[in-house]
């Protein structure tokens, strides 16, 4: 892990993400690319009127000064930091910045669920997850020591998920994490017998690894929803991180054979890492 991108908007949660990214950067000797996207209207930025142009330049300067002040944190000392300012708030640009700089990870803060409203749905973080080609680590609260020893990786063990499985396991290995592979069985039309699930898992590892060495790391969970199964298992083992694959074009709403809601990202108190399929 050599380069980490952190999009910030000066909020409390983006600072949680920045501090987490800083701890990861220190641990893995990585560079931080700190990205701020200004909310400047097209009218102000493209206006021909001299006064409008002056206003735009003034607000851009103010925002850049605020950005510079925001980065004066003790926990950022001795870390290589590259500040990047984009003048439009286009969330697909985060992926463009990642590609241009060969970044390995995006770290973002999110409020998660807020009262009766699911904040994560349609939020800035969700938009970044939808467009990102690299893993996204979603942070919900201030983190202490960053030590991702035990990771719950949810999978349906389908053939189409092999590629993302390889991406995830490579990253887990690089950070010294032990993955717990979880399959959630539901009491509905998606229900599978134990024999059916085990056969699917065996076929998956034969294709993905050419052996069955990781069968002992697979756990079968029965629950009423996939998200409940993931969260309950993570709590049971005291996991440090939850990892899920996602179809970018559909955000977090659709993965596995069917679909799950954004509840995993909204309701998990643990950090959640997404891998695009």
N, C-alpha and C positions, 0 to 999 in steps of 0.2 A: 504494500500500500504506500504509494509515493505521493499522490496528490489527492487532496480532499476539497470539495467545493462546499461552501456554506452560504446559501442565499440568506440575507438578513433584511429586516424591515424596521429595525430598532425596537421591536417589541420585546417583552420579557421572554417569550418563548423562543424567539430567534437568538437571544443571548444564551439560553440554555443550550441551543444547538451549537453556538459558537464555542462555548466552553467545553462541551463534549468533544467537538472536532479538535480543539486545541489539545485536549488530553490524549486523543488518538494520535495526533501529529507528533506529540512528544514521545509517545510510546513506540511509534513505528518510524520515527525520523522522517515525517512526511511534510510536504509543503501545503499551506492553506491558501486556497483561492477564495477570497471573501467577496461575494457578489451582491451588489445592491442594484435593484431596478427601480428607477424613478417613476412616479405616477404623474407624468406630465402629459397633458392632453395634446392630441395631434394638432389642434388649432394653435396652441401656444408655441409649439415647436416649429411649425411650418408657416406661421403668419408672416406676411410680407411687411406689415406695419412695423416701423422702427420701434415704437413704444412696446409692442408685443414682444419683439425680439429682445429688447432690453429686459423686459420682465422675465422672459424665459431664461436668459443668461444669469440674471440675478438669483432666481430660484434654483437653478442648477448649481450655482456656486455655493449657495446656502446648504443644499443637500450634500454636496461633496465635503464641505467643512464638517457637517454633522457626522458624516461617514468616517472621516478622519478621527474625530473625537471619540466616536464609538469604539474604535479599534485600539484606544489607549487603555488596555486592560493589563493588569499584572500577569494574568495567566497566559498572555500572548507573548511574553518575553522569551527571547531565544528561539522563537519559531519563525521560519521563513514564511512571510505573508505577502501575497500578491493581491492588492485591492483591485476590483473590477467594477466599473459603474456603467450600467446600460441605461439609456435615456428613454426607453419604453418598457412598460411592464408586460412583457410577452414571455410566458412561462416556458414555451418551447425553447427559448434562448438558453435556458439553463443547460439543456442537453447539448446545444451547439457549443457553449463554452466548455462543457465537459469533453466533447469530441476534439475541439481545437487544442485543448491542453492535455489530452490523454489522461484525464482524471480517473480515479479508481472508485470513488465513493462520493455521494451527495449526502450531507447531513442537514436536516431541516427540523424546525420546531413546529409543533402543532398543539392547539388547545384540546383536541379530541372532542368528546361529547360535552355539550354545554347546556344543562337543563334539558328541556324537551326538544331542543334543536340539535341536530347532529352537525356540529361545526365542520367536521372533516369533509363532509360531502360537499363537493364543489369548491372546496377551499383552495388556497394557493398551494398548499402541500400536495393535495390530491392532483392538482394540475401538473405539478412537477413530476409526481409519480407516473402519471399517465404518459408523459413524453420521454421520461428518462430511459436511456439504453443501459445505464449502469445502475448498480444497487443504490437504493435510497434508504438512509437510516432516519426514522422518524422519532424525534425526542419529545416527550410530553411534559417532563418536569426536570428540575435541576438534578443532575447526576452527581454521585460521589465518585469513587474510583471507577474507572472504566475497565471492567474485567469480564469480558464475555466468555466465560468458561463453558457454560452449558446453554446450548441453543436448541430451541424447538423448531424444527423445520417441517411444515405441513405440506403434504403431497398427496395426490391421488394416484401416483405411481403409473401414470399413463405414459405411453411411448413418446408423445409429444412434449412431455415435461423432462425428458432426459437431458436436453441441452442446458436448461436452466438449473437442473440438479448439479451438473458439472460446474457451472459458474459458482453456484452457492458453496459446494463442498471445497472448491479451490480457495474461496475467500475464508471459509471456516478454518481451513488448514493454516492459512497465512496468519490468522490472529490467534491460533492455538485453541480454538473452540471445539468442544465435543458436541456433535450434532445428535439430537434425538429425533429420528424420523417418525412422523406421526400420520397415521391414517385414521380418519374419523368415519365411523359407520353410522348411518342414520336409520331410524325406524320408519322409512317411507319407501317410495318407489326406487330410491337409490340403495336400499338395503342389500347387502351382499352377505352370503354365508362366510364363515371363517375359512372354509376350504377355497372359496372363490377369491377372497381377498389375498390369501397366502399364495395362491397360484399367480395372481397378478403381480404381487411383489417379487416373487421368484423370477418371473419373466422379465420384470423391469431391471433387476440387478444383473441378470445374465446378459441383457443387451447393453446396459450402462457400464458395467464393470468387468463382465466376462467371468465373474465368480460370485459367490454368495457370502463373502466375508462379512458384509454389513447387516446381515439378517438379524443379528443379535441387537442391533441398534434401532430396530423398527418396533414401534408400539402401536397397538390397535386399541382405539378408544371408541366406545359407544356413547352417543349423546344425541340430544334432540336437534341440535344445530351444529354445523361445522365450527363456527366461531366459539360456541360454548365448549366444544370438545377441546379445541386448541387452548383456550384460556384456562380451562380447568386442569388440563394436563400440565401446562406451564407452571401453574400455581403448585401443583402436587409435587413436582420435582425441584421447585425453587429455581426455575430457569432465569438466566440473565438477559435473554433476548428471544424474540419470536421472529421467525423468518417465513415469508410467504411469497409464492410466485404470483405474478399478476399479468393479465393481458392488457397492455398499455392502452389499446384503443377503447377499452371499457373501464379504465381505472381499476380500482380495487374491487369493483362490484362483481367481477366474474373470473373465477378460476376454479380449478378442479373440474370434475365432470359436469357439475351443474354450476351453481353460483352461490356466493355468500355476500352478505352486505358488508358495508364498511365498518361493521361492529368490531372486528379485530383491531383495526387501527384506532377506532374511536374509544374503545373501552379498555384496552390493555393498559395497565399502568407501566408495564415493561416497554422498553424500546422495541420498535417493530422495523424490520428490514425487508424491503421488497426487492424482488428480482423479476425483471421483465421477461416474459416468455416470447 
